[in-house]
Amino acid sequence: MTLRSASGKRDAVILDGGYKTTELVSIAASNVTIADLTLRRVRNHLIHVVPGPASHTTGTLIQNCKLVDPGQQAIKINADPARPYFADNGVIAGCSIELTAAGRTLIRDD
């Protein structure tokens, strides 16, 4: 699956959570591409990569994304300790991660 802007310009498509959602993109399947987008303003993680319900999550590509003002991590990748599966063998390339003065006041540690 691929989620990307048609123009290839990350400033042309902006997904804004307005701090009302915990995540904008959750990936639990292999070979997913997120590219050429701006993602901003969530309570927790802009992109969260986790293992699938019955398999590993591999081959994730996050490319040319502008990630602005996450409440916690911009990109979080983790295993599920309750299951024997993991997220691995992905690539993050050509991305920028920004924290604005306004976003800095909304950082969460819970």
N, C-alpha and C positions, 0 to 999 in steps of 0.2 A: 504494500500500500504506500502511496506517496501523497503527501500534503505539501503543496508548494504554490508560490505565486506563478501566474501564467507568464509574467514579464521577466521573471528571474531577478527582479529588484525587490530586496527585502523591505524597503520603505513603502512599496506600493500596496502591500497587504498587511494590515495591523489587526491582530487579535488581542483585544483588551478585556481583561477580566474585571476591571474596575474594583478590585479587592473584594469581590462578592463570591468568587469561586476559589476552591483550594488549588486546583490545577487547570491548566488550559489543554495540555496534551498528555494523555496517559497511554503508554505503549506496553502491551503485554503479548506481542506477537513478533515473530522474526521477520527480518528484511523490510522494515518500515523506514521510509525516508521522510524527514521533515526538512524543508529547504526553502530559502529565499523568502522568509517571513519575518515580521516583527511580532514578538509576543511580549505582553507587558501586564503588570499590575495584578498579581494574584496573592492570595493569603499565604500559600505555601510554595509550591514548585511550578515553574512555567512548563517544564517537561519532566515527566516521571517515567522511568523505564524500569519495569519489573518483570519477573519470569511469568510465563503464561500459566494457566491453571493446571496444565499437565505436561509442560515442556519448557525447555530453556528458551530464552529470548536472545537471539543472536542477529548480527548483521544490521543493527540500527545505524542509520546515517543521519546526523544532524549537521547541516551544512548551510553556510551563509545566512545564519539567523541573527537577528538583533534581539537580545533578551534584556528586558528593562524592568527593574523594580520588582523582583520576586520578594515575597514576604519571608522566605527561608532560602532554599537553594534554587538557583536558576535551572540547573539540570541535576536531577537526583537519579542515581542508578543504584538499585539495591536488590539483594536476594530476599527470599521469603524464608525465614528460619523454620517455619512449620512444614515446608516442602523441600524436596531434594533438588529443586531447579534454581537456575541463576540467570542473570542478564550479563552477557559478555560478548566480546569480539565485535564491538561497534566502533564508530568513528565520529568524532566531533571535529569539524574543520571550518575555518574561516568565519567563526562566529564572534560576536562581541557581547559582553555582559556589562550592563551599566546599572549603577545605583545612583539615582538622582537625589537631590537634597530632600525633596518631598517623600520619596520612597524610603529614604534612610529612617525617617520617623516611624515607619510602619513595619520595621523588621520584627519578626516574631521568633521566639526560641522555644515554643511549646509544640 
